[in-house]
Amino acid sequence: MASLPAPPVPLSKVGRAAHDIGLAGLLGGNLYGRLALHPSVTEISDERERGRVVNAAWRRYGTINTLSLAAVASGWAGARAEEARDPRLSDAERRLARAKDALVGIVAATGIVTAALGMRFARSAPGGAVPLSDGDHAAPSATERSKRLKRGVNMVSTVNLGAELGLVAVNAALNQEGFRRPPARRSLSLRRR
C-alpha cells in the first residue's frame, strides 16, 4: 500500500501555526470567560440581562472555539500522519505524543459537549435571558432545568479547561523534547519511513 507523500515544509509550518493559534484560542477563551466575563456581569443589575449578555458572548465566541478546535485536531492529526508518527519519535516523544493524542480527544469531546449544553442552556429562556447570579451560576429564580444545565456546563467546561492546560503543557514538553534531540539523530529518523 502506497503512503501519502509528506506535505511540503511550508504547509507543515502553516499547520503547526494553526494548531498553536487554535490552542491559544481555546484556552484564552476559556480563561477569559471564567476570570473576566463571568465575574464582571454582576455589574449588570438585572439577572435576565446577565444571562442575555453571557449567552450572547458565548454564542459569538462559539465560532472562534469551533475554528480553534478544528485547527488543533487537524493540525495534530496531520503531524501524527507524518512527522510525528511513532517510528520517527524517541521513546520520550512517543509517550508525550500518546498523551497528546488523549488530550486532544478529551479537549474535542468536552468542547463539543460544553457547546451543546451551553446552547441548550441559552435556549432555556427566550433570547438567552436565563436569570444568572453571575456568569457561572444560575440565579435562584431560574428554572430547575436551567440550573441543572448550568451545572452541567460548568462541570464539563472545568474538565475541558484542565485538558486544555494539560495539552499546552504536553505540547510544550513534546516540542522541547524534539529540540533536545541531536540534529544528526533527528535527520536520520526523518529519513526512515
HELIX and SHEET records of a PDB file:
HELIX    1   1 VAL A    9  TYR A   32  1                                  24    
HELIX    2   2 GLY A   33  LEU A   37  3                                   5    
HELIX    3   3 HIS A   38  SER A   40  1                                   3    
HELIX    4   4 VAL A   41  GLU A   43  5                                   3    
HELIX    5   5 GLU A   47  ALA A   81  1                                  35    
HELIX    6   6 ASP A   86  ARG A   88  5                                   3    
HELIX    7   7 ASP A   91  ALA A  122  1                                  32    
HELIX    8   8 PRO A  126  GLY A  128  5                                   3    
HELIX    9   9 GLU A  144  ARG A  180  1                                  37    
HELIX   10  10 PRO A  183  ARG A  191  1                                   9    
SHEET    1   A 2 LEU A 132  ASP A 134  0                                        
SHEET    2   A 2 HIS A 137  ALA A 138 -1                                        
END                                                                             
